[in-house]
Amino acid sequence: MTTAKASVPAQPAPSLSTQDAQLENIIGVAIFDFSGLPREYFITADNESTSWVQLVFQALGLKSLLMASLKLEGFSHISIDLDQQSAIVVRTKEEYVALLLRHPPTFATAQESDRFSHWVRQFERHLLREHKRFIAA
């Protein structure tokens, strides 16, 4: 996982176990196309800001520049630690999914990290449209 650190997180994250616990930790979602342009946003009542999307946009641009100039392949996800939150960007087959998390995720093993990435890759936007916490922005 590639990490861009904006500052030190304020508090440790709870362990991720169930889908409900994972959804409760998500306070924003942004969907980007493969060129790095945002297509869709979801916010929650406890975090109506979309300013974090600009950081994700910049990180995707930097990732593209580095991958092109260094001839790298195999990008799967990026973690951006903010003051009190963390943004995770995962590449799926069709797009990039960026999640703004209330607490940065912690994983005891590489397998836990892989399971989380797999969960995000399988993430379906209709879940956000139907979930009472998420509001299309």
A tleap script that builds the chain and sets N, CA, C and O, in Angstrom:
source leaprc.protein.ff14SB
mol = sequence {
  NMET THR THR ALA LYS ALA SER VAL PRO ALA
  GLN PRO ALA PRO SER LEU SER THR GLN ASP
  ALA GLN LEU GLU ASN ILE ILE GLY VAL ALA
  ILE PHE ASP PHE SER GLY LEU PRO ARG GLU
  TYR PHE ILE THR ALA ASP ASN GLU SER THR
  SER TRP VAL GLN LEU VAL PHE GLN ALA LEU
  GLY LEU LYS SER LEU LEU MET ALA SER LEU
  LYS LEU GLU GLY PHE SER HIE ILE SER ILE
  ASP LEU ASP GLN GLN SER ALA ILE VAL VAL
  ARG THR LYS GLU GLU TYR VAL ALA LEU LEU
  LEU ARG HIE PRO PRO THR PHE ALA THR ALA
  GLN GLU SER ASP ARG PHE SER HIE TRP VAL
  ARG GLN PHE GLU ARG HIE LEU LEU ARG GLU
  HIE LYS ARG PHE ILE ALA CALA
}
set mol.1.N position { 0.843 -1.163 0.000 }
set mol.1.CA position { 0.000 0.000 0.000 }
set mol.1.C position { 0.895 1.235 0.000 }
set mol.1.O position { 1.855 1.290 0.768 }
set mol.2.N position { 0.608 2.216 -0.833 }
set mol.2.CA position { 1.325 3.471 -0.872 }
set mol.2.C position { 0.635 4.439 0.063 }
set mol.2.O position { -0.588 4.567 0.030 }
set mol.3.N position { 1.412 5.132 0.908 }
set mol.3.CA position { 0.818 6.047 1.873 }
set mol.3.C position { 1.389 7.439 1.668 }
set mol.3.O position { 2.605 7.623 1.628 }
set mol.4.N position { 0.494 8.424 1.537 }
set mol.4.CA position { 0.881 9.834 1.512 }
set mol.4.C position { 0.406 10.401 2.836 }
set mol.4.O position { -0.790 10.367 3.123 }
set mol.5.N position { 1.301 10.915 3.639 }
set mol.5.CA position { 0.948 11.329 4.994 }
set mol.5.C position { 0.856 12.849 5.063 }
set mol.5.O position { 1.845 13.546 4.841 }
set mol.6.N position { -0.337 13.360 5.373 }
set mol.6.CA position { -0.537 14.792 5.527 }
set mol.6.C position { -0.226 15.218 6.952 }
set mol.6.O position { 0.268 16.326 7.165 }
set mol.7.N position { -0.500 14.373 7.922 }
set mol.7.CA position { -0.184 14.628 9.315 }
set mol.7.C position { -0.435 13.352 10.105 }
set mol.7.O position { -0.901 12.355 9.552 }
set mol.8.N position { -0.132 13.382 11.374 }
set mol.8.CA position { -0.295 12.201 12.218 }
set mol.8.C position { -1.761 12.060 12.622 }
set mol.8.O position { -2.361 13.036 13.071 }
set mol.9.N position { -2.362 10.856 12.475 }
set mol.9.CA position { -3.755 10.674 12.877 }
set mol.9.C position { -3.935 10.914 14.367 }
set mol.9.O position { -3.034 10.644 15.161 }
set mol.10.N position { -5.102 11.420 14.741 }
set mol.10.CA position { -5.365 11.792 16.125 }
set mol.10.C position { -5.687 10.604 17.012 }
set mol.10.O position { -5.401 10.645 18.209 }
set mol.11.N position { -6.280 9.535 16.458 }
set mol.11.CA position { -6.665 8.415 17.296 }
set mol.11.C position { -6.595 7.114 16.513 }
set mol.11.O position { -6.733 7.130 15.290 }
set mol.12.N position { -6.382 5.974 17.194 }
set mol.12.CA position { -6.307 4.694 16.500 }
set mol.12.C position { -7.672 4.265 15.990 }
set mol.12.O position { -8.705 4.714 16.487 }
set mol.13.N position { -7.664 3.396 14.996 }
set mol.13.CA position { -8.901 2.930 14.389 }
set mol.13.C position { -9.383 1.648 15.042 }
set mol.13.O position { -8.589 0.823 15.492 }
set mol.14.N position { -10.691 1.497 15.084 }
set mol.14.CA position { -11.212 0.221 15.556 }
set mol.14.C position { -10.965 -0.852 14.503 }
set mol.14.O position { -10.792 -0.539 13.325 }
set mol.15.N position { -10.947 -2.079 14.910 }
set mol.15.CA position { -10.761 -3.191 13.990 }
set mol.15.C position { -11.961 -3.287 13.056 }
set mol.15.O position { -13.104 -3.121 13.483 }
set mol.16.N position { -11.695 -3.558 11.779 }
set mol.16.CA position { -12.766 -3.699 10.801 }
set mol.16.C position { -13.201 -5.157 10.763 }
set mol.16.O position { -12.382 -6.044 10.524 }
set mol.17.N position { -14.475 -5.407 10.997 }
set mol.17.CA position { -14.899 -6.801 10.985 }
set mol.17.C position { -16.104 -7.023 10.086 }
set mol.17.O position { -16.032 -7.837 9.166 }
set mol.18.N position { -17.194 -6.337 10.320 }
set mol.18.CA position { -18.412 -6.571 9.549 }
set mol.18.C position { -18.641 -5.452 8.549 }
set mol.18.O position { -18.056 -4.374 8.656 }
set mol.19.N position { -19.510 -5.725 7.565 }
set mol.19.CA position { -19.837 -4.692 6.587 }
set mol.19.C position { -20.467 -3.483 7.261 }
set mol.19.O position { -20.175 -2.349 6.882 }
set mol.20.N position { -21.322 -3.701 8.247 }
set mol.20.CA position { -21.948 -2.581 8.946 }
set mol.20.C position { -20.912 -1.717 9.654 }
set mol.20.O position { -20.992 -0.489 9.613 }
set mol.21.N position { -19.944 -2.349 10.300 }
set mol.21.CA position { -18.884 -1.590 10.973 }
set mol.21.C position { -18.058 -0.818 9.953 }
set mol.21.O position { -17.656 0.317 10.208 }
set mol.22.N position { -17.804 -1.423 8.811 }
set mol.22.CA position { -17.055 -0.736 7.768 }
set mol.22.C position { -17.842 0.447 7.232 }
set mol.22.O position { -17.285 1.527 7.036 }
set mol.23.N position { -19.138 0.252 6.994 }
set mol.23.CA position { -19.974 1.353 6.494 }
set mol.23.C position { -20.081 2.472 7.525 }
set mol.23.O position { -20.110 3.646 7.156 }
set mol.24.N position { -20.140 2.132 8.793 }
set mol.24.CA position { -20.231 3.142 9.849 }
set mol.24.C position { -18.963 3.999 9.900 }
set mol.24.O position { -19.025 5.173 10.265 }
set mol.25.N position { -17.834 3.427 9.543 }
set mol.25.CA position { -16.560 4.152 9.547 }
set mol.25.C position { -16.412 5.070 8.331 }
set mol.25.O position { -15.593 5.989 8.351 }
set mol.26.N position { -17.194 4.833 7.273 }
set mol.26.CA position { -17.107 5.635 6.047 }
set mol.26.C position { -17.946 6.899 6.209 }
set mol.26.O position { -19.132 6.829 6.533 }
set mol.27.N position { -17.319 8.059 5.979 }
set mol.27.CA position { -18.049 9.326 6.084 }
set mol.27.C position { -18.076 10.090 4.762 }
set mol.27.O position { -18.588 11.207 4.694 }
set mol.28.N position { -17.530 9.491 3.731 }
set mol.28.CA position { -17.577 10.088 2.405 }
set mol.28.C position { -17.074 9.099 1.372 }
set mol.28.O position { -16.206 8.272 1.653 }
set mol.29.N position { -17.633 9.194 0.166 }
set mol.29.CA position { -17.209 8.332 -0.931 }
set mol.29.C position { -17.144 9.184 -2.190 }
set mol.29.O position { -18.019 10.014 -2.436 }
set mol.30.N position { -16.100 8.971 -2.982 }
set mol.30.CA position { -16.001 9.637 -4.282 }
set mol.30.C position { -15.585 8.587 -5.302 }
set mol.30.O position { -14.729 7.745 -5.028 }
set mol.31.N position { -16.189 8.642 -6.464 }
set mol.31.CA position { -15.886 7.722 -7.554 }
set mol.31.C position { -15.155 8.522 -8.626 }
set mol.31.O position { -15.621 9.580 -9.049 }
set mol.32.N position { -14.002 8.006 -9.062 }
set mol.32.CA position { -13.180 8.659 -10.084 }
set mol.32.C position { -13.059 7.748 -11.292 }
set mol.32.O position { -13.033 6.525 -11.155 }
set mol.33.N position { -12.984 8.353 -12.492 }
set mol.33.CA position { -12.712 7.531 -13.665 }
set mol.33.C position { -11.210 7.266 -13.742 }
set mol.33.O position { -10.450 7.762 -12.910 }
set mol.34.N position { -10.780 6.491 -14.732 }
set mol.34.CA position { -9.371 6.122 -14.807 }
set mol.34.C position { -8.453 7.283 -15.175 }
set mol.34.O position { -7.238 7.182 -15.001 }
set mol.35.N position { -9.005 8.372 -15.673 }
set mol.35.CA position { -8.163 9.541 -15.921 }
set mol.35.C position { -8.000 10.372 -14.648 }
set mol.35.O position { -7.290 11.377 -14.648 }
set mol.36.N position { -8.661 9.950 -13.561 }
set mol.36.CA position { -8.524 10.640 -12.278 }
set mol.36.C position { -9.552 11.730 -12.047 }
set mol.36.O position { -9.441 12.489 -11.084 }
set mol.37.N position { -10.552 11.823 -12.914 }
set mol.37.CA position { -11.582 12.849 -12.764 }
set mol.37.C position { -12.733 12.325 -11.905 }
set mol.37.O position { -13.212 11.211 -12.122 }
set mol.38.N position { -13.181 13.128 -10.925 }
set mol.38.CA position { -14.294 12.677 -10.082 }
set mol.38.C position { -15.598 12.637 -10.871 }
set mol.38.O position { -15.894 13.539 -11.655 }
set mol.39.N position { -16.383 11.558 -10.646 }
set mol.39.CA position { -17.665 11.398 -11.339 }
set mol.39.C position { -18.852 11.502 -10.404 }
set mol.39.O position { -19.908 12.002 -10.792 }
set mol.40.N position { -18.689 11.033 -9.167 }
set mol.40.CA position { -19.824 10.978 -8.254 }
set mol.40.C position { -19.311 11.077 -6.816 }
set mol.40.O position { -18.245 10.556 -6.490 }
set mol.41.N position { -20.091 11.758 -5.953 }
set mol.41.CA position { -19.732 11.926 -4.546 }
set mol.41.C position { -20.888 11.488 -3.662 }
set mol.41.O position { -22.055 11.607 -4.034 }
set mol.42.N position { -20.547 10.986 -2.500 }
set mol.42.CA position { -21.535 10.720 -1.460 }
set mol.42.C position { -20.983 11.290 -0.159 }
set mol.42.O position { -19.805 11.121 0.154 }
set mol.43.N position { -21.844 11.963 0.591 }
set mol.43.CA position { -21.448 12.526 1.874 }
set mol.43.C position { -22.352 11.946 2.954 }
set mol.43.O position { -23.310 11.234 2.656 }
set mol.44.N position { -22.043 12.252 4.202 }
set mol.44.CA position { -22.901 11.868 5.318 }
set mol.44.C position { -23.248 13.132 6.094 }
set mol.44.O position { -22.586 14.160 5.952 }
set mol.45.N position { -24.279 13.048 6.906 }
set mol.45.CA position { -24.721 14.216 7.675 }
set mol.45.C position { -23.641 14.688 8.651 }
set mol.45.O position { -23.568 15.878 8.958 }
set mol.46.N position { -22.804 13.773 9.139 }
set mol.46.CA position { -21.769 14.181 10.086 }
set mol.46.C position { -20.490 14.652 9.403 }
set mol.46.O position { -19.538 15.031 10.085 }
set mol.47.N position { -20.448 14.636 8.061 }
set mol.47.CA position { -19.316 15.191 7.320 }
set mol.47.C position { -19.788 15.566 5.920 }
set mol.47.O position { -19.751 14.747 5.002 }
set mol.48.N position { -20.227 16.798 5.767 }
set mol.48.CA position { -20.765 17.254 4.481 }
set mol.48.C position { -19.703 17.831 3.558 }
set mol.48.O position { -20.016 18.243 2.441 }
set mol.49.N position { -18.460 17.868 4.004 }
set mol.49.CA position { -17.377 18.439 3.211 }
set mol.49.C position { -16.927 17.486 2.103 }
set mol.49.O position { -16.873 16.271 2.295 }
set mol.50.N position { -16.609 18.052 0.955 }
set mol.50.CA position { -16.002 17.276 -0.122 }
set mol.50.C position { -14.597 17.793 -0.438 }
set mol.50.O position { -14.036 17.452 -1.480 }
set mol.51.N position { -14.024 18.608 0.446 }
set mol.51.CA position { -12.695 19.167 0.199 }
set mol.51.C position { -11.618 18.088 0.117 }
set mol.51.O position { -10.610 18.282 -0.562 }
set mol.52.N position { -11.811 16.964 0.788 }
set mol.52.CA position { -10.849 15.864 0.748 }
set mol.52.C position { -10.720 15.268 -0.646 }
set mol.52.O position { -9.700 14.657 -0.967 }
set mol.53.N position { -11.745 15.440 -1.477 }
set mol.53.CA position { -11.721 14.895 -2.834 }
set mol.53.C position { -10.593 15.535 -3.644 }
set mol.53.O position { -10.007 14.875 -4.502 }
set mol.54.N position { -10.279 16.801 -3.388 }
set mol.54.CA position { -9.183 17.477 -4.079 }
set mol.54.C position { -7.856 16.785 -3.800 }
set mol.54.O position { -7.039 16.634 -4.709 }
set mol.55.N position { -7.625 16.361 -2.556 }
set mol.55.CA position { -6.396 15.634 -2.221 }
set mol.55.C position { -6.321 14.305 -2.953 }
set mol.55.O position { -5.253 13.919 -3.429 }
set mol.56.N position { -7.437 13.605 -3.046 }
set mol.56.CA position { -7.466 12.335 -3.769 }
set mol.56.C position { -7.185 12.583 -5.247 }
set mol.56.O position { -6.422 11.841 -5.865 }
set mol.57.N position { -7.796 13.618 -5.816 }
set mol.57.CA position { -7.564 13.992 -7.210 }
set mol.57.C position { -6.078 14.235 -7.451 }
set mol.57.O position { -5.524 13.755 -8.440 }
set mol.58.N position { -5.430 14.978 -6.555 }
set mol.58.CA position { -4.002 15.259 -6.679 }
set mol.58.C position { -3.164 13.990 -6.530 }
set mol.58.O position { -2.186 13.801 -7.254 }
set mol.59.N position { -3.544 13.123 -5.595 }
set mol.59.CA position { -2.812 11.865 -5.400 }
set mol.59.C position { -2.918 10.975 -6.640 }
set mol.59.O position { -1.937 10.345 -7.034 }
set mol.60.N position { -4.101 10.919 -7.254 }
set mol.60.CA position { -4.258 10.123 -8.471 }
set mol.60.C position { -3.424 10.700 -9.612 }
set mol.60.O position { -2.859 9.950 -10.409 }
set mol.61.N position { -3.343 12.025 -9.694 }
set mol.61.CA position { -2.498 12.657 -10.703 }
set mol.61.C position { -1.029 12.348 -10.471 }
set mol.61.O position { -0.299 12.053 -11.417 }
set mol.62.N position { -0.592 12.414 -9.224 }
set mol.62.CA position { 0.795 12.088 -8.883 }
set mol.62.C position { 1.088 10.621 -9.171 }
set mol.62.O position { 2.151 10.285 -9.694 }
set mol.63.N position { 0.145 9.752 -8.829 }
set mol.63.CA position { 0.302 8.324 -9.095 }
set mol.63.C position { 0.489 8.082 -10.588 }
set mol.63.O position { 1.365 7.316 -10.990 }
set mol.64.N position { -0.333 8.732 -11.410 }
set mol.64.CA position { -0.220 8.563 -12.862 }
set mol.64.C position { 1.129 9.043 -13.368 }
set mol.64.O position { 1.751 8.392 -14.207 }
set mol.65.N position { 1.579 10.174 -12.863 }
set mol.65.CA position { 2.870 10.719 -13.272 }
set mol.65.C position { 4.011 9.780 -12.877 }
set mol.65.O position { 4.891 9.496 -13.689 }
set mol.66.N position { 3.999 9.301 -11.636 }
set mol.66.CA position { 5.052 8.400 -11.171 }
set mol.66.C position { 5.041 7.067 -11.913 }
set mol.66.O position { 6.092 6.543 -12.280 }
set mol.67.N position { 3.856 6.528 -12.127 }
set mol.67.CA position { 3.773 5.242 -12.820 }
set mol.67.C position { 4.255 5.364 -14.265 }
set mol.67.O position { 4.905 4.454 -14.781 }
set mol.68.N position { 3.941 6.479 -14.916 }
set mol.68.CA position { 4.372 6.675 -16.302 }
set mol.68.C position { 5.881 6.895 -16.383 }
set mol.68.O position { 6.546 6.321 -17.245 }
set mol.69.N position { 6.416 7.711 -15.501 }
set mol.69.CA position { 7.843 8.024 -15.590 }
set mol.69.C position { 8.736 6.915 -15.049 }
set mol.69.O position { 9.875 6.767 -15.493 }
set mol.70.N position { 8.235 6.138 -14.101 }
set mol.70.CA position { 9.031 5.043 -13.532 }
set mol.70.C position { 8.672 3.684 -14.132 }
set mol.70.O position { 9.248 2.662 -13.759 }
set mol.71.N position { 7.711 3.680 -15.068 }
set mol.71.CA position { 7.264 2.439 -15.719 }
set mol.71.C position { 6.814 1.403 -14.696 }
set mol.71.O position { 7.167 0.228 -14.791 }
set mol.72.N position { 6.037 1.848 -13.722 }
set mol.72.CA position { 5.528 0.956 -12.680 }
set mol.72.C position { 4.175 0.398 -13.086 }
set mol.72.O position { 3.427 1.035 -13.829 }
set mol.73.N position { 3.868 -0.787 -12.598 }
set mol.73.CA position { 2.555 -1.393 -12.805 }
set mol.73.C position { 2.080 -1.981 -11.498 }
set mol.73.O position { 2.852 -2.099 -10.546 }
set mol.74.N position { 0.817 -2.349 -11.448 }
set mol.74.CA position { 0.307 -3.066 -10.296 }
set mol.74.C position { -0.284 -2.205 -9.201 }
set mol.74.O position { -0.418 -2.684 -8.075 }
set mol.75.N position { -0.642 -0.966 -9.467 }
set mol.75.CA position { -1.276 -0.122 -8.461 }
set mol.75.C position { -2.594 -0.748 -8.026 }
set mol.75.O position { -3.425 -1.103 -8.862 }
set mol.76.N position { -2.786 -0.883 -6.713 }
set mol.76.CA position { -4.073 -1.394 -6.249 }
set mol.76.C position { -4.761 -0.425 -5.299 }
set mol.76.O position { -5.982 -0.282 -5.355 }
set mol.77.N position { -4.001 0.255 -4.418 }
set mol.77.CA position { -4.632 1.230 -3.537 }
set mol.77.C position { -3.623 2.208 -2.953 }
set mol.77.O position { -2.418 1.961 -2.923 }
set mol.78.N position { -4.171 3.339 -2.485 }
set mol.78.CA position { -3.401 4.415 -1.859 }
set mol.78.C position { -4.104 4.766 -0.552 }
set mol.78.O position { -5.332 4.731 -0.475 }
set mol.79.N position { -3.337 5.099 0.461 }
set mol.79.CA position { -3.897 5.597 1.717 }
set mol.79.C position { -3.353 7.002 1.950 }
set mol.79.O position { -2.147 7.231 1.862 }
set mol.80.N position { -4.248 7.937 2.248 }
set mol.80.CA position { -3.855 9.316 2.529 }
set mol.80.C position { -4.329 9.646 3.942 }
set mol.80.O position { -5.531 9.736 4.190 }
set mol.81.N position { -3.397 9.824 4.856 }
set mol.81.CA position { -3.749 10.142 6.237 }
set mol.81.C position { -3.894 11.644 6.388 }
set mol.81.O position { -2.973 12.399 6.075 }
set mol.82.N position { -5.056 12.078 6.871 }
set mol.82.CA position { -5.360 13.484 7.105 }
set mol.82.C position { -5.277 13.748 8.603 }
set mol.82.O position { -4.886 12.856 9.357 }
set mol.83.N position { -5.633 14.943 9.053 }
set mol.83.CA position { -5.550 15.267 10.475 }
set mol.83.C position { -6.316 14.278 11.347 }
set mol.83.O position { -5.752 13.712 12.284 }
set mol.84.N position { -7.579 14.069 11.050 }
set mol.84.CA position { -8.395 13.204 11.895 }
set mol.84.C position { -9.104 12.115 11.104 }
set mol.84.O position { -9.928 11.383 11.651 }
set mol.85.N position { -8.791 12.009 9.843 }
set mol.85.CA position { -9.456 11.043 8.977 }
set mol.85.C position { -8.430 10.407 8.054 }
set mol.85.O position { -7.256 10.779 8.049 }
set mol.86.N position { -8.888 9.462 7.290 }
set mol.86.CA position { -8.016 8.795 6.330 }
set mol.86.C position { -8.803 8.534 5.057 }
set mol.86.O position { -9.962 8.120 5.109 }
set mol.87.N position { -8.176 8.775 3.920 }
set mol.87.CA position { -8.813 8.477 2.632 }
set mol.87.C position { -8.104 7.279 2.021 }
set mol.87.O position { -6.877 7.247 1.930 }
set mol.88.N position { -8.883 6.304 1.608 }
set mol.88.CA position { -8.367 5.108 0.963 }
set mol.88.C position { -8.890 5.110 -0.468 }
set mol.88.O position { -10.091 5.258 -0.694 }
set mol.89.N position { -7.986 4.945 -1.437 }
set mol.89.CA position { -8.368 4.907 -2.843 }
set mol.89.C position { -8.019 3.519 -3.368 }
set mol.89.O position { -6.875 3.077 -3.269 }
set mol.90.N position { -9.013 2.841 -3.926 }
set mol.90.CA position { -8.823 1.487 -4.438 }
set mol.90.C position { -9.193 1.463 -5.909 }
set mol.90.O position { -10.228 1.995 -6.311 }
set mol.91.N position { -8.338 0.839 -6.705 }
set mol.91.CA position { -8.605 0.693 -8.141 }
set mol.91.C position { -9.480 -0.530 -8.340 }
set mol.91.O position { -9.158 -1.620 -7.867 }
set mol.92.N position { -10.597 -0.342 -9.045 }
set mol.92.CA position { -11.466 -1.464 -9.405 }
set mol.92.C position { -11.318 -1.708 -10.904 }
set mol.92.O position { -10.471 -1.089 -11.549 }
set mol.93.N position { -12.119 -2.588 -11.455 }
set mol.93.CA position { -12.050 -2.855 -12.896 }
set mol.93.C position { -12.510 -1.676 -13.727 }
set mol.93.O position { -12.039 -1.477 -14.847 }
set mol.94.N position { -13.442 -0.885 -13.176 }
set mol.94.CA position { -14.031 0.204 -13.952 }
set mol.94.C position { -13.615 1.604 -13.534 }
set mol.94.O position { -13.774 2.548 -14.307 }
set mol.95.N position { -13.075 1.759 -12.305 }
set mol.95.CA position { -12.870 3.111 -11.775 }
set mol.95.C position { -12.012 3.058 -10.515 }
set mol.95.O position { -11.540 1.999 -10.102 }
set mol.96.N position { -11.827 4.229 -9.921 }
set mol.96.CA position { -11.216 4.336 -8.592 }
set mol.96.C position { -12.327 4.661 -7.600 }
set mol.96.O position { -13.173 5.514 -7.870 }
set mol.97.N position { -12.328 3.996 -6.469 }
set mol.97.CA position { -13.274 4.272 -5.397 }
set mol.97.C position { -12.473 4.851 -4.240 }
set mol.97.O position { -11.550 4.213 -3.733 }
set mol.98.N position { -12.830 6.060 -3.827 }
set mol.98.CA position { -12.161 6.715 -2.700 }
set mol.98.C position { -13.120 6.754 -1.515 }
set mol.98.O position { -14.252 7.223 -1.632 }
set mol.99.N position { -12.658 6.262 -0.390 }
set mol.99.CA position { -13.463 6.260 0.832 }
set mol.99.C position { -12.811 7.184 1.844 }
set mol.99.O position { -11.613 7.077 2.107 }
set mol.100.N position { -13.587 8.085 2.409 }
set mol.100.CA position { -13.107 8.895 3.521 }
set mol.100.C position { -13.542 8.184 4.787 }
set mol.100.O position { -14.735 7.998 5.024 }
set mol.101.N position { -12.569 7.786 5.603 }
set mol.101.CA position { -12.846 7.005 6.803 }
set mol.101.C position { -12.707 7.861 8.048 }
set mol.101.O position { -11.798 8.683 8.160 }
set mol.102.N position { -13.609 7.656 8.964 }
set mol.102.CA position { -13.588 8.359 10.245 }
set mol.102.C position { -12.282 8.076 10.993 }
set mol.102.O position { -11.696 8.973 11.601 }
set mol.103.N position { -11.836 6.819 10.940 }
set mol.103.CA position { -10.591 6.385 11.583 }
set mol.103.C position { -9.746 5.644 10.552 }
set mol.103.O position { -10.280 4.862 9.766 }
set mol.104.N position { -8.444 5.878 10.546 }
set mol.104.CA position { -7.597 5.125 9.611 }
set mol.104.C position { -7.693 3.631 9.914 }
set mol.104.O position { -7.700 3.239 11.080 }
set mol.105.N position { -7.764 2.808 8.896 }
set mol.105.CA position { -7.861 1.367 9.151 }
set mol.105.C position { -6.542 0.813 9.665 }
set mol.105.O position { -5.470 1.285 9.285 }
set mol.106.N position { -6.625 -0.175 10.516 }
set mol.106.CA position { -5.439 -0.895 10.965 }
set mol.106.C position { -5.667 -2.369 10.658 }
set mol.106.O position { -6.761 -2.899 10.851 }
set mol.107.N position { -4.634 -3.005 10.187 }
set mol.107.CA position { -4.726 -4.410 9.809 }
set mol.107.C position { -3.608 -5.169 10.517 }
set mol.107.O position { -2.447 -4.762 10.490 }
set mol.108.N position { -3.976 -6.269 11.144 }
set mol.108.CA position { -2.990 -7.086 11.853 }
set mol.108.C position { -2.135 -7.892 10.880 }
set mol.108.O position { -0.985 -8.219 11.175 }
set mol.109.N position { -2.707 -8.211 9.715 }
set mol.109.CA position { -1.983 -9.030 8.742 }
set mol.109.C position { -2.203 -8.485 7.340 }
set mol.109.O position { -3.104 -7.682 7.099 }
set mol.110.N position { -1.370 -8.933 6.433 }
set mol.110.CA position { -1.529 -8.570 5.022 }
set mol.110.C position { -2.841 -9.132 4.479 }
set mol.110.O position { -3.448 -8.538 3.588 }
set mol.111.N position { -3.277 -10.268 5.006 }
set mol.111.CA position { -4.526 -10.866 4.559 }
set mol.111.C position { -5.716 -9.973 4.914 }
set mol.111.O position { -6.647 -9.842 4.119 }
set mol.112.N position { -5.697 -9.355 6.105 }
set mol.112.CA position { -6.764 -8.426 6.482 }
set mol.112.C position { -6.804 -7.242 5.520 }
set mol.112.O position { -7.877 -6.818 5.092 }
set mol.113.N position { -5.639 -6.716 5.187 }
set mol.113.CA position { -5.552 -5.606 4.244 }
set mol.113.C position { -6.099 -6.022 2.882 }
set mol.113.O position { -6.834 -5.268 2.246 }
set mol.114.N position { -5.740 -7.216 2.441 }
set mol.114.CA position { -6.235 -7.720 1.156 }
set mol.114.C position { -7.748 -7.908 1.177 }
set mol.114.O position { -8.421 -7.607 0.191 }
set mol.115.N position { -8.290 -8.405 2.293 }
set mol.115.CA position { -9.747 -8.593 2.402 }
set mol.115.C position { -10.466 -7.245 2.308 }
set mol.115.O position { -11.507 -7.132 1.661 }
set mol.116.N position { -9.898 -6.218 2.965 }
set mol.116.CA position { -10.502 -4.885 2.901 }
set mol.116.C position { -10.482 -4.372 1.455 }
set mol.116.O position { -11.490 -3.863 0.967 }
set mol.117.N position { -9.342 -4.504 0.772 }
set mol.117.CA position { -9.257 -4.065 -0.627 }
set mol.117.C position { -10.254 -4.815 -1.497 }
set mol.117.O position { -10.885 -4.224 -2.373 }
set mol.118.N position { -10.399 -6.111 -1.261 }
set mol.118.CA position { -11.357 -6.911 -2.016 }
set mol.118.C position { -12.787 -6.422 -1.746 }
set mol.118.O position { -13.595 -6.327 -2.669 }
set mol.119.N position { -13.094 -6.116 -0.486 }
set mol.119.CA position { -14.419 -5.608 -0.123 }
set mol.119.C position { -14.710 -4.309 -0.878 }
set mol.119.O position { -15.809 -4.130 -1.403 }
set mol.120.N position { -13.737 -3.409 -0.936 }
set mol.120.CA position { -13.935 -2.140 -1.641 }
set mol.120.C position { -14.108 -2.400 -3.135 }
set mol.120.O position { -14.949 -1.767 -3.773 }
set mol.121.N position { -13.326 -3.321 -3.705 }
set mol.121.CA position { -13.468 -3.624 -5.134 }
set mol.121.C position { -14.853 -4.178 -5.467 }
set mol.121.O position { -15.360 -3.967 -6.568 }
set mol.122.N position { -15.457 -4.879 -4.525 }
set mol.122.CA position { -16.781 -5.450 -4.736 }
set mol.122.C position { -17.900 -4.476 -4.355 }
set mol.122.O position { -19.082 -4.764 -4.540 }
set mol.123.N position { -17.501 -3.326 -3.821 }
set mol.123.CA position { -18.427 -2.317 -3.338 }
set mol.123.C position { -19.368 -1.887 -4.450 }
set mol.123.O position { -18.921 -1.618 -5.565 }
set mol.124.N position { -20.641 -1.819 -4.170 }
set mol.124.CA position { -21.612 -1.412 -5.173 }
set mol.124.C position { -22.256 -0.097 -4.765 }
set mol.124.O position { -22.716 0.071 -3.636 }
set mol.125.N position { -22.277 0.830 -5.716 }
set mol.125.CA position { -22.792 2.159 -5.415 }
set mol.125.C position { -24.262 2.165 -5.035 }
set mol.125.O position { -24.706 3.047 -4.301 }
set mol.126.N position { -25.025 1.191 -5.525 }
set mol.126.CA position { -26.448 1.170 -5.171 }
set mol.126.C position { -26.598 1.033 -3.654 }
set mol.126.O position { -27.591 1.492 -3.090 }
set mol.127.N position { -25.634 0.413 -2.997 }
set mol.127.CA position { -25.646 0.318 -1.543 }
set mol.127.C position { -25.632 1.722 -0.926 }
set mol.127.O position { -26.338 1.986 0.047 }
set mol.128.N position { -24.827 2.613 -1.498 }
set mol.128.CA position { -24.762 3.990 -0.992 }
set mol.128.C position { -26.062 4.735 -1.263 }
set mol.128.O position { -26.549 5.478 -0.411 }
set mol.129.N position { -26.620 4.535 -2.448 }
set mol.129.CA position { -27.872 5.224 -2.797 }
set mol.129.C position { -29.033 4.779 -1.908 }
set mol.129.O position { -29.945 5.559 -1.634 }
set mol.130.N position { -28.996 3.518 -1.457 }
set mol.130.CA position { -30.081 2.982 -0.646 }
set mol.130.C position { -29.843 3.132 0.863 }
set mol.130.O position { -30.782 3.027 1.653 }
set mol.131.N position { -28.604 3.375 1.258 }
set mol.131.CA position { -28.271 3.452 2.683 }
set mol.131.C position { -28.689 4.802 3.244 }
set mol.131.O position { -28.457 5.834 2.614 }
set mol.132.N position { -29.307 4.804 4.428 }
set mol.132.CA position { -29.844 6.046 5.010 }
set mol.132.C position { -28.764 7.059 5.397 }
set mol.132.O position { -29.069 8.247 5.497 }
set mol.133.N position { -27.518 6.637 5.618 }
set mol.133.CA position { -26.460 7.565 6.026 }
set mol.133.C position { -25.872 8.374 4.870 }
set mol.133.O position { -25.342 9.462 5.096 }
set mol.134.N position { -25.955 7.868 3.637 }
set mol.134.CA position { -25.247 8.491 2.532 }
set mol.134.C position { -26.175 9.352 1.668 }
set mol.134.O position { -27.306 8.981 1.356 }
set mol.135.N position { -25.642 10.510 1.303 }
set mol.135.CA position { -26.379 11.494 0.519 }
set mol.135.C position { -25.569 11.769 -0.748 }
set mol.135.O position { -24.385 12.094 -0.661 }
set mol.136.N position { -26.191 11.641 -1.921 }
set mol.136.CA position { -25.505 11.976 -3.161 }
set mol.136.C position { -25.253 13.489 -3.175 }
set mol.136.O position { -26.163 14.283 -2.933 }
set mol.137.N position { -24.031 13.865 -3.455 }
set mol.137.CA position { -23.683 15.303 -3.454 }
set mol.137.C position { -23.560 15.812 -4.870 }
set mol.137.O position { -23.275 16.991 -5.080 }
savepdb mol mol.pdb
quit
